[in-house]
Amino acid sequence: MEIQVSKLRETLNLLQPVVPKKAVLPVIGYVYLGNGRAMTTNLEIAVKVDLPEASEPMLLPVMGAQAFLETIPGHRMVTITVKEKGVMLTSGTMEAEFTTGDPEDFPPIQRGDFEHDAVLNGEALVKALVTVLDCSAKEDTRPVLHGICLTTGDEIAAVGADGFQFAVEKIQGKLPGDRPLIIPRETVKLIERLWSKARAPDLTGVETPAQLAMAKRPIRLEYNSDALQLHFGRVTMLLKLIQGTYPNYSQLIPKDFTSTVTVWAEDFQRVLKAVGKLAKNSSGITRLEWEGEHMKVSARAKEYGSSSGNIGAKCTSPGKIAFNITYLESWVSPLQGQITISMNKADGPGLFSHRSSIRVIMPMSVQWGDNGGAKTEVPSDPVEPTDETGDVPTNVPTDESLGESDEPTEDMLNNESNKPSNKEEKTKKGRKRKEKVTS
C-alpha cells in the first residue's frame, strides 16, 4: 500500500480519539486498514474513514505510526508493507517496523438493520448538539440525562438537561420515527471534533447563494431504537444510543408569565463580568431586578461587600429573580443580539430565549427587601438553612464544572423511571445541607 503522508496522517488524527488507551480486546487497540477504509472501535463507538488506497487488510498502531509520519514532509509518499506479525512503513531513507495482531480478529462493525433514514444540514445539527451540551448531566447517575436528546418527527430539536436547567435548540428538518434518540454526551464531543476536522465541501465554481446552499455539508442519519449511524464527507460513525425515557421537556417550559424583560446580550455579558467575582464568593447568587427601561444586576458577599450594574432594558412589568451566575454566564457568553428573560414568580423557573433556542433555569431562593425589590444587605431574620449572606442557594454547583455532582431536582425533571436519589450536597463553605426542592 502506498499513500501520501499528509492523507494518512489526517486519517489517523481523525481516528485516534476512538482508539481505547486500555483496550478490552488487544486487537481494538489498532486501526484497521482494508477494503478501501480505515476504521477503529472501542465497542461503543466505531468510526470509518474512506481511504481508497487501503486495499490489503492490516492493523496499524496509531501512536507509533503518527510519531513516524510527523518526521516526514506531508507531500511525500509512504509505503506500508504487511509482514508476518506486523507492518513496515517506509518513506525514502526512513523506515519503521511494528508488531501488530491479525486483522481477521478485528470485530465487524457493519450494520444493515436500520429502520429510518434522513438527511439534515450538518452544520445546524452539530451546532445544536454542542449548544445544549453544557446543560446535560455530567454524571451518569441518571443515564438519560447524561446524553443529548434528539427529537424525531416533523419538528426536531436537540435537548440537554441536568435537573437545574435544560436547553432546547430547534433544527430545521424532519426525522421519521416516534422515539427520540439519546446520544451520549462524550459522543457528542467526538461528533464535533470529527465534523470540524473533516474536509470542507468543494466550493469550486460556487458563485450564487443557491449554489452555496447546495454546497453545505449534509449529514445522513440511519437509526433504530438502539443505534445511530452518521455519514458526512469521508466519515461514517456508528454509535450506541442511551436507552430509557427522556423527560417530556415541553411540559416543563413555563407559561403565563407575569413579567418579561428584553436586553442586549452584549450588555448582559458585560455586567455579569463586573459582578461575577463577587457572586462566586457568595454561592454564585446573582440578582436580576427590572423596571421601566432598566435592569439591575447585582451580587453581594458578607466578607467583601456588594456590586451592581444597570443596563438598558424593555420590560412588560417589574420583576425580580435570582440565578446562579455559572448558569447565566454559560448561556449568554456565545450569544449576540437581543435576549429575553421571562418569569411568573421569583421561586419558579425562568425562561431565557434567543432566536430559535430556549433555556430554562431554576432560580435561587434569596432574601429580598421591602423597598421595591432592593436587596437586604444583612437580613434581620434569615431563612434557615442559609449562608452567611442570608440567601438560600437552591441550585449551587459543587465545583466550577457547572454542578458536576448535582442531582436533578424533582420539580424540573420529574420522571417516574428516573427519579433522583436523596442525598446531601456540600456547599463551597464546607457545610452539608440537604438539597432544597422548590415547588
C-alpha positions as CSV (number, residue, x, y, z in Angstrom):
1,M,0.0,0.0,0.0
2,E,1.3,3.4,-1.0
3,I,-0.3,6.7,0.2
4,Q,0.6,10.3,0.6
5,V,1.9,11.1,4.1
6,S,-0.5,14.0,4.7
7,K,-3.5,11.9,3.8
8,L,-2.6,9.1,6.1
9,R,-1.7,11.5,8.9
10,E,-5.1,13.2,8.6
11,T,-6.9,9.9,8.6
12,L,-5.1,8.7,11.8
13,N,-5.8,12.0,13.5
14,L,-9.5,11.5,12.9
15,L,-9.5,8.0,14.3
16,Q,-7.1,8.4,17.2
17,P,-9.7,9.7,19.8
18,V,-11.7,6.5,19.4
19,V,-8.8,4.1,19.9
20,P,-9.1,2.9,23.6
21,K,-6.0,3.6,25.7
22,K,-6.7,0.4,27.7
23,A,-8.4,-2.0,25.2
24,V,-10.6,-4.8,26.5
25,L,-9.6,-6.7,23.4
26,P,-6.0,-6.2,22.3
27,V,-7.0,-6.0,18.6
28,I,-9.1,-2.9,19.0
29,G,-6.0,-1.0,20.2
30,Y,-5.1,-0.7,16.5
31,V,-6.5,1.0,13.4
32,Y,-7.8,-1.5,10.8
33,L,-6.9,-0.7,7.1
34,G,-8.5,-2.6,4.3
35,N,-11.4,-2.7,1.8
36,G,-10.9,1.0,0.9
37,R,-11.3,2.2,4.5
38,A,-9.5,2.9,7.8
39,M,-11.6,2.2,10.9
40,T,-11.4,1.7,14.6
41,T,-13.8,1.0,17.5
42,N,-14.0,1.0,21.3
43,L,-17.0,-1.3,21.2
44,E,-19.3,1.7,22.0
45,I,-18.4,3.8,19.0
46,A,-17.0,2.9,15.6
47,V,-15.6,5.3,13.1
48,K,-14.7,4.6,9.5
49,V,-12.9,6.9,7.1
50,D,-12.8,6.3,3.3
51,L,-9.3,5.5,2.2
52,P,-9.2,4.0,-1.3
53,E,-5.5,3.3,-1.1
54,A,-6.1,0.8,1.8
55,S,-6.7,-2.4,-0.3
56,E,-4.8,-5.0,1.7
57,P,-6.1,-5.8,5.3
58,M,-3.7,-4.8,8.0
59,L,-3.5,-3.4,11.6
60,L,-1.7,-0.1,12.3
61,P,-0.6,1.2,15.7
62,V,-1.9,4.8,15.9
63,M,0.7,6.3,18.2
64,G,3.7,4.7,16.6
65,A,2.5,5.5,13.1
66,Q,1.7,9.1,14.0
67,A,5.2,9.6,15.5
68,F,6.8,8.2,12.4
69,L,4.8,10.3,10.0
70,E,5.4,13.5,11.9
71,T,9.1,13.3,10.8
72,I,8.3,13.2,7.1
73,P,7.1,16.1,4.9
74,G,3.4,15.8,4.0
75,H,3.8,15.8,0.2
76,R,5.9,12.6,0.2
77,M,4.7,9.1,-0.2
78,V,4.8,6.3,2.4
79,T,4.7,2.6,1.6
80,I,3.1,0.2,4.1
81,T,4.1,-3.5,3.8
82,V,2.4,-6.3,5.6
83,K,4.8,-8.6,7.5
84,E,4.2,-12.0,9.1
85,K,3.5,-10.5,12.5
86,G,3.2,-6.8,11.8
87,V,3.8,-4.0,9.3
88,M,6.6,-1.9,8.0
89,L,6.4,1.8,7.0
90,T,9.0,3.1,4.5
91,S,9.4,6.6,3.1
92,G,12.7,7.5,1.4
93,T,15.5,6.7,3.8
94,M,13.1,6.5,6.8
95,E,11.5,3.2,7.9
96,A,9.7,1.8,11.0
97,E,8.5,-1.7,11.8
98,F,5.7,-2.5,14.2
99,T,4.4,-5.7,15.7
100,T,0.6,-6.0,15.4
101,G,-2.2,-8.6,15.6
102,D,-4.1,-10.5,13.0
103,P,-6.5,-8.2,11.0
104,E,-9.0,-11.1,10.8
105,D,-9.6,-10.8,14.5
106,F,-10.8,-7.2,14.2
107,P,-14.5,-7.1,15.2
108,P,-17.1,-6.5,12.4
109,I,-18.8,-3.1,12.7
110,Q,-21.1,-3.1,9.7
111,R,-24.8,-2.8,10.4
112,G,-27.7,-3.1,8.0
113,D,-30.8,-3.2,10.2
114,F,-31.7,0.4,10.5
115,E,-35.4,1.4,10.4
116,H,-35.1,5.0,9.5
117,D,-33.0,7.2,7.1
118,A,-32.9,11.0,6.9
119,V,-30.6,13.9,5.8
120,L,-30.1,17.1,7.7
121,N,-28.0,20.2,7.4
122,G,-24.8,19.0,9.2
123,E,-23.7,22.4,10.4
124,A,-27.1,23.1,12.0
125,L,-27.3,19.7,13.6
126,V,-23.8,19.7,15.1
127,K,-24.1,23.3,16.3
128,A,-27.4,22.4,18.1
129,L,-26.0,19.3,19.8
130,V,-23.0,21.3,21.0
131,T,-25.1,24.3,22.1
132,V,-27.1,22.2,24.6
133,L,-24.2,20.0,25.7
134,D,-23.4,22.1,28.8
135,C,-26.9,21.5,30.1
136,S,-26.6,17.7,30.1
137,A,-25.7,16.0,33.4
138,K,-22.0,15.5,34.0
139,E,-22.5,12.2,35.9
140,D,-24.4,9.2,34.7
141,T,-26.5,8.6,37.9
142,R,-29.5,9.2,35.6
143,P,-28.3,7.8,32.3
144,V,-30.9,9.6,30.1
145,L,-29.8,13.0,31.4
146,H,-26.1,12.0,30.7
147,G,-26.9,12.4,27.0
148,I,-28.3,14.8,24.4
149,C,-31.9,14.1,23.3
150,L,-32.5,14.5,19.5
151,T,-36.3,14.5,19.0
152,T,-37.9,13.0,16.0
153,G,-41.0,13.9,13.9
154,D,-41.9,17.0,11.8
155,E,-40.3,19.4,14.3
156,I,-36.9,18.4,15.7
157,A,-34.7,19.8,18.4
158,A,-31.7,19.0,20.5
159,V,-32.3,19.0,24.2
160,G,-29.9,18.9,27.2
161,A,-30.9,18.8,30.8
162,D,-29.3,18.2,34.2
163,G,-32.2,18.9,36.6
164,F,-31.4,22.5,37.4
165,Q,-31.6,23.7,33.8
166,F,-32.4,22.5,30.3
167,A,-31.8,23.9,26.9
168,V,-33.7,23.4,23.6
169,E,-32.2,24.2,20.2
170,K,-34.5,23.8,17.3
171,I,-33.3,22.3,14.0
172,Q,-34.8,22.6,10.6
173,G,-35.8,19.4,9.0
174,K,-37.7,16.2,9.8
175,L,-36.7,12.8,11.3
176,P,-39.0,9.9,10.9
177,G,-39.9,7.8,13.9
178,D,-41.8,8.3,17.2
179,R,-38.9,7.8,19.7
180,P,-36.2,10.4,20.4
181,L,-32.5,9.5,20.0
182,I,-30.4,9.9,23.2
183,I,-26.8,10.4,22.2
184,P,-24.1,10.1,25.0
185,R,-22.5,13.4,25.9
186,E,-19.0,12.2,25.3
187,T,-20.0,11.0,21.8
188,V,-21.4,14.5,21.0
189,K,-17.9,15.9,21.7
190,L,-16.4,13.3,19.3
191,I,-19.0,14.2,16.6
192,E,-18.0,17.9,17.0
193,R,-14.3,17.0,16.6
194,L,-14.8,14.8,13.6
195,W,-17.1,17.4,11.9
196,S,-14.6,20.2,12.5
197,K,-11.6,18.2,11.2
198,A,-13.3,16.5,8.2
199,R,-12.6,18.3,4.9
200,A,-14.9,21.1,3.9
201,P,-17.0,20.8,0.7
202,D,-15.5,21.7,-2.6
203,L,-16.7,25.2,-3.4
204,T,-15.1,25.3,-6.9
205,G,-17.5,27.1,-9.2
206,V,-19.8,28.2,-6.4
207,E,-20.9,31.7,-7.3
208,T,-24.5,32.2,-6.2
209,P,-26.3,31.9,-2.8
210,A,-28.3,29.0,-4.2
211,Q,-25.1,27.1,-5.2
212,L,-23.6,27.8,-1.8
213,A,-26.7,26.4,-0.1
214,M,-26.4,23.2,-2.1
215,A,-22.7,23.0,-1.2
216,K,-23.4,22.9,2.6
217,R,-22.2,19.6,4.1
218,P,-25.2,17.3,4.8
219,I,-25.3,14.6,7.5
220,R,-27.1,11.4,6.7
221,L,-28.6,9.6,9.7
222,E,-29.6,6.0,9.8
223,Y,-31.0,4.8,13.1
224,N,-33.2,2.4,15.0
225,S,-34.1,2.1,18.7
226,D,-30.5,1.3,19.9
227,A,-28.0,2.6,17.4
228,L,-27.3,5.7,15.2
229,Q,-25.1,5.9,12.1
230,L,-23.9,9.2,10.8
231,H,-22.4,9.8,7.3
232,F,-20.6,13.0,6.4
233,G,-17.7,13.5,3.9
234,R,-15.2,10.7,4.2
235,V,-16.5,9.8,7.7
236,T,-19.0,7.2,8.9
237,M,-19.7,7.0,12.6
238,L,-21.7,4.2,14.3
239,L,-22.7,4.7,18.0
240,K,-24.9,3.2,20.6
241,L,-27.8,5.2,21.9
242,I,-28.7,5.6,25.6
243,Q,-31.8,3.5,26.5
244,G,-34.6,5.0,28.6
245,T,-37.4,7.5,28.6
246,Y,-36.3,11.1,28.3
247,P,-38.4,13.6,30.4
248,N,-41.2,15.5,28.5
249,Y,-39.3,18.8,28.4
250,S,-42.2,20.6,26.6
251,Q,-44.3,20.2,29.8
252,L,-41.6,21.9,31.8
253,I,-41.4,25.1,29.8
254,P,-43.0,27.8,31.9
255,K,-46.0,29.7,30.6
256,D,-48.4,32.5,31.6
257,F,-45.6,35.0,32.5
258,T,-46.1,37.8,34.9
259,S,-43.1,39.7,33.7
260,T,-40.8,39.6,30.6
261,V,-37.6,41.7,30.0
262,T,-35.5,42.1,26.9
263,V,-31.9,43.2,26.9
264,W,-28.9,43.1,24.6
265,A,-26.7,40.0,25.1
266,E,-23.5,42.1,24.9
267,D,-24.7,44.4,27.8
268,F,-25.7,41.4,29.9
269,Q,-22.3,39.8,29.3
270,R,-20.5,42.9,30.4
271,V,-22.5,43.4,33.7
272,L,-22.2,39.7,34.6
273,K,-18.4,40.0,34.2
274,A,-18.4,43.1,36.5
275,V,-20.3,41.3,39.4
276,G,-19.0,37.8,38.7
277,K,-16.1,37.6,41.1
278,L,-18.2,38.8,44.0
279,A,-21.1,36.5,43.1
280,K,-18.8,33.5,43.1
281,N,-17.8,34.4,46.6
282,S,-21.5,34.1,47.6
283,S,-22.6,30.7,46.3
284,G,-22.9,32.2,42.8
285,I,-26.0,34.2,43.7
286,T,-26.8,36.9,41.1
287,R,-29.9,39.0,41.4
288,L,-31.8,40.4,38.5
289,E,-34.3,43.3,39.0
290,W,-36.0,45.2,36.3
291,E,-38.5,48.0,36.0
292,G,-39.2,50.6,33.3
293,E,-36.2,50.8,30.9
294,H,-33.5,49.4,33.1
295,M,-32.4,46.0,34.5
296,K,-30.2,45.9,37.6
297,V,-27.7,43.0,38.0
298,S,-26.2,42.7,41.5
299,A,-24.2,40.4,43.8
300,R,-23.0,40.6,47.4
301,A,-20.9,38.7,49.8
302,K,-20.7,39.5,53.5
303,E,-16.9,39.4,53.6
304,Y,-16.4,41.7,50.6
305,G,-19.4,43.9,50.0
306,S,-21.7,44.4,47.1
307,S,-21.5,45.2,43.4
308,S,-24.2,46.1,40.8
309,G,-24.7,47.4,37.3
310,N,-27.6,48.8,35.3
311,I,-28.3,48.1,31.6
312,G,-30.9,49.2,29.2
313,A,-34.0,47.0,29.0
314,K,-37.5,46.8,27.8
315,C,-39.9,45.1,30.2
316,T,-43.7,44.4,30.4
317,S,-43.8,44.8,34.2
318,P,-41.4,45.0,37.1
319,G,-39.7,41.7,38.1
320,K,-37.0,40.3,40.3
321,I,-35.4,36.9,40.4
322,A,-32.0,35.4,41.3
323,F,-29.9,32.7,39.5
324,N,-26.5,31.1,39.8
325,I,-24.1,33.1,37.8
326,T,-22.4,30.0,36.4
327,Y,-25.6,29.1,34.5
328,L,-26.1,32.7,33.3
329,E,-22.6,33.0,32.0
330,S,-22.8,29.6,30.3
331,W,-25.9,30.6,28.5
332,V,-25.2,34.2,27.4
333,S,-21.4,34.0,26.7
334,P,-21.7,32.9,23.0
335,L,-24.8,35.0,22.1
336,Q,-25.2,38.2,20.2
337,G,-28.3,40.5,19.8
338,Q,-31.4,40.6,21.9
339,I,-32.2,38.1,24.6
340,T,-35.4,37.7,26.6
341,I,-35.9,36.6,30.2
342,S,-39.5,35.6,31.3
343,M,-40.8,34.7,34.7
344,N,-44.1,34.1,36.6
345,K,-42.8,34.0,40.2
346,A,-39.5,34.6,42.0
347,D,-39.2,30.9,43.1
348,G,-40.3,29.5,39.7
349,P,-38.1,28.6,36.7
350,G,-37.0,31.4,34.4
351,L,-37.3,31.1,30.6
352,F,-34.4,32.5,28.6
353,S,-34.9,33.0,24.9
354,H,-32.7,33.8,21.9
355,R,-33.9,33.3,18.4
356,S,-34.6,29.6,17.9
357,S,-33.2,28.4,21.2
358,I,-34.5,28.5,24.7
359,R,-33.1,27.7,28.2
360,V,-35.0,27.1,31.4
361,I,-33.1,27.6,34.6
362,M,-34.2,27.1,38.2
363,P,-33.8,30.2,40.4
364,M,-32.1,30.6,43.7
365,S,-34.1,31.5,46.8
366,V,-32.9,34.8,48.3
367,Q,-33.9,37.4,50.8
368,W,-35.5,40.5,49.1
369,G,-36.0,43.8,50.7
370,D,-39.4,45.5,51.1
371,N,-38.5,48.7,49.3
372,G,-39.4,47.9,45.8
373,G,-37.2,44.9,45.4
374,A,-33.9,46.3,46.6
375,K,-31.6,43.8,48.3
376,T,-31.3,43.5,52.0
377,E,-27.6,43.7,52.9
378,V,-27.9,41.9,56.2
379,P,-31.3,40.2,56.7
380,S,-32.5,40.6,60.3
381,D,-34.5,37.3,60.2
382,P,-32.6,34.9,57.9
383,V,-34.4,31.9,56.4
384,E,-32.9,28.6,57.5
385,P,-30.8,27.0,56.2
386,T,-28.9,30.0,54.9
387,D,-25.4,31.0,54.1
388,E,-23.7,34.0,55.7
389,T,-25.3,36.5,53.4
390,G,-28.8,35.3,54.4
391,D,-29.5,33.8,51.0
392,V,-30.7,30.3,50.4
393,P,-29.0,28.8,47.4
394,T,-31.2,26.1,45.9
395,N,-29.0,25.1,43.0
396,V,-25.4,25.7,43.9
397,P,-22.9,23.8,41.8
398,T,-20.3,22.0,43.9
399,D,-17.4,23.0,41.7
400,E,-16.6,25.1,38.6
401,S,-17.7,22.5,36.2
402,L,-21.3,23.6,36.4
403,G,-22.7,21.3,39.1
404,E,-20.8,18.1,38.3
405,S,-22.2,16.2,41.2
406,D,-25.6,17.9,41.4
407,E,-28.7,15.8,41.5
408,P,-31.6,16.9,39.2
409,T,-34.5,18.4,41.2
410,E,-37.8,16.6,41.1
411,D,-39.6,19.8,40.1
412,M,-37.7,20.2,36.8
413,L,-37.4,16.7,35.6
414,N,-40.0,14.5,37.4
415,N,-39.8,11.1,35.7
416,E,-41.0,8.0,37.4
417,S,-38.5,5.8,35.8
418,N,-35.6,8.1,36.5
419,K,-36.2,9.8,39.9
420,P,-33.2,11.3,41.6
421,S,-31.9,9.9,44.9
422,N,-32.0,12.0,48.0
423,K,-28.5,12.9,49.2
424,E,-26.7,15.8,50.9
425,E,-24.6,18.2,48.9
426,K,-21.6,20.1,50.3
427,T,-21.6,23.9,49.6
428,K,-18.5,26.0,48.9
429,K,-18.3,26.9,52.6
430,G,-17.8,23.2,53.5
431,R,-21.1,22.7,55.4
432,K,-23.5,19.9,54.3
433,R,-27.1,20.6,53.7
434,K,-30.0,18.9,52.1
435,E,-30.8,20.0,48.6
436,K,-33.9,22.2,48.8
437,V,-36.7,21.2,46.3
438,T,-38.6,24.3,45.2
439,S,-42.2,23.7,44.3
